[in-house]
Amino acid sequence: MSQPDDPFHFEPPDPPALEKLLPGYSFEALIAKGGMGAVYKARQLSLDRDVAVKILPRELGRDPDFRRSFETEARAMAKLNHSNLIAVYDSGDVDGMPYIVMEYVPGKSVYHSAYNKKVDPAEAVRLVRGILAGLGSAHEHGIIHRDIKPANILLTPKAEPKIGDFGLAVSADAVGHGLVMGTPGY
């Protein structure tokens, strides 16, 4: 069991607390949480649209490597504009917590949608083509994702794939030999 002072224990702030820190957003719900951060569904008040806000715990925000990874994700995603990639609208730091404001994708990940299920081969090909189109766009912009897996691909209500989580992304110029990044098995 993790302890409150454990660096991987993270209790995300409740939505009203985040609204005080980011008053331009109306926070509706916590969507997902892990030791490395949390994602909330929110309403961007100025543009009257749903967004997802990803925050990093303060403890990790103080770590230069994690902060750099988080900022890399925001910058990498912000450079991209493709229907199969989750769009980034803003990023910053509030009260020691780095955050990214992204396109809200109502739906589940490919992992949650297809786990232990048989997927029609034609549907699988359609999904893979969309994923490859998104990755191709990222590569055209010189960005390598480095952590493609079913949990990092969301499906819209129309079952269109959208790639997210560019936390391990790097410039194509920075890719070297010998160091393997990403999730084992993928």
C-alpha positions in Angstrom: 0.0 0.0 0.0 1.4 3.4 -0.9 1.9 6.1 1.7 1.0 9.8 1.2 4.7 10.6 1.1 5.4 7.9 -1.5 6.5 9.7 -4.7 4.1 7.5 -6.7 1.1 8.1 -4.5 -1.1 10.7 -6.2 -4.4 12.1 -4.9 -5.7 14.3 -7.7 -7.4 17.5 -6.7 -11.2 17.5 -6.8 -12.8 19.5 -9.5 -13.8 22.5 -7.4 -10.2 22.9 -6.3 -9.0 22.9 -9.9 -11.6 25.5 -10.8 -10.0 27.9 -8.3 -6.6 27.3 -9.9 -7.9 27.4 -13.5 -10.9 29.7 -13.4 -11.3 29.6 -17.2 -12.6 26.1 -17.0 -15.6 24.4 -15.4 -14.4 21.0 -14.2 -17.0 18.3 -14.6 -15.3 15.0 -13.6 -12.1 13.1 -13.1 -11.8 10.8 -16.2 -8.7 8.9 -15.3 -5.9 8.9 -12.7 -2.6 7.1 -12.2 0.6 7.6 -10.3 1.8 9.9 -13.1 -1.1 12.3 -13.3 -4.8 12.7 -13.8 -7.2 13.7 -16.6 -10.4 15.7 -16.2 -13.3 16.5 -18.4 -13.9 20.3 -18.3 -15.7 23.0 -20.1 -13.6 25.8 -21.6 -15.8 28.8 -20.7 -14.3 31.3 -23.2 -15.0 29.0 -26.2 -17.9 27.0 -24.8 -16.4 23.6 -25.6 -15.6 20.4 -23.8 -11.9 19.8 -23.2 -9.7 17.3 -21.3 -7.2 18.7 -18.8 -4.2 16.6 -17.9 -2.3 17.5 -14.8 1.0 16.2 -13.4 1.4 15.8 -9.6 3.3 18.6 -7.9 6.0 16.1 -6.8 6.6 15.0 -10.4 6.3 18.6 -11.6 9.4 19.4 -9.4 11.4 16.6 -11.1 13.2 18.1 -14.1 12.9 14.9 -16.2 9.2 14.4 -15.7 8.5 18.1 -16.3 10.6 18.0 -19.5 8.6 14.9 -20.6 5.3 16.6 -19.9 6.3 19.8 -21.7 7.6 17.7 -24.6 4.2 16.1 -24.9 2.4 19.4 -25.0 4.8 20.9 -27.6 4.8 17.8 -29.7 1.0 17.5 -29.8 0.5 21.2 -30.3 2.5 21.0 -33.6 0.2 18.4 -35.0 -3.2 18.9 -36.7 -4.7 15.7 -37.9 -8.1 14.0 -37.4 -6.4 10.9 -35.9 -4.4 12.9 -33.3 -5.7 14.4 -30.1 -5.3 18.2 -30.5 -3.6 20.3 -27.8 -5.1 23.7 -27.1 -2.9 25.0 -24.2 -0.4 24.1 -21.5 1.2 25.7 -18.5 1.8 25.4 -14.8 -0.5 26.4 -12.0 0.5 26.2 -8.4 3.4 23.8 -9.2 1.2 21.5 -11.3 2.0 21.3 -15.0 -1.1 20.9 -17.2 -2.2 20.3 -20.8 -5.6 21.3 -22.2 -6.6 19.0 -25.0 -9.4 18.0 -27.2 -12.0 16.0 -25.3 -12.6 12.6 -26.9 -15.8 11.0 -25.6 -15.2 7.3 -25.8 -12.9 4.5 -24.6 -9.4 3.5 -25.6 -8.8 0.7 -28.1 -7.6 -1.3 -25.2 -10.9 -1.0 -23.2 -13.0 -1.4 -26.4 -11.3 -4.5 -27.8 -9.9 -6.3 -24.8 -10.9 -10.0 -25.0 -13.1 -9.3 -27.9 -13.0 -10.5 -31.5 -12.6 -7.5 -33.8 -13.9 -7.9 -37.3 -10.9 -8.0 -39.7 -12.2 -5.2 -41.9 -12.8 -3.0 -38.9 -9.3 -3.8 -37.6 -7.9 -2.7 -41.0 -9.9 0.5 -40.9 -8.7 1.3 -37.4 -5.1 0.6 -38.2 -5.3 2.8 -41.3 -6.5 5.7 -39.2 -3.7 5.1 -36.6 -1.1 4.9 -39.4 -2.4 8.1 -40.9 -2.1 9.9 -37.6 1.4 8.5 -37.0 2.3 9.4 -40.6 1.3 13.0 -40.0 3.4 13.1 -36.8 6.4 11.7 -38.7 5.9 14.3 -41.4 6.3 16.9 -38.7 9.5 15.1 -37.4 7.8 13.7 -34.2 8.2 10.0 -33.2 5.6 8.9 -30.6 7.6 5.9 -29.1 4.7 4.5 -27.0 2.0 3.4 -29.4 -0.3 0.9 -27.7 -4.1 0.3 -27.5 -4.4 2.3 -24.2 -3.0 5.4 -25.9 -5.5 5.4 -28.8 -9.0 6.6 -28.0 -12.1 5.8 -30.1 -14.6 8.6 -30.9 -18.4 7.7 -30.8 -18.0 7.0 -34.5 -15.1 4.6 -33.8 -12.5 6.9 -35.3 -9.1 6.4 -33.7 -7.3 9.3 -32.1 -3.7 9.0 -30.8 -2.8 10.6 -27.6 -0.1 10.5 -24.8 2.9 11.9 -26.6 4.8 11.9 -23.3 7.7 9.9 -24.7 7.7 11.7 -28.1 11.0 13.0 -29.5 12.1 14.8 -32.6 13.1 12.4 -35.3 16.5 14.0 -35.2 16.9 12.9 -31.6 16.2 9.2 -32.1 19.4 7.2 -31.5 20.4 3.6 -31.3 20.4 1.3 -28.3 17.9 2.9 -26.0 14.4 1.4 -26.1 11.5 3.6 -24.9 7.8 2.8 -24.5 5.8 0.0 -23.0 7.3 -3.5 -23.0 5.3 -5.8 -25.3 4.4 -2.9 -27.7 
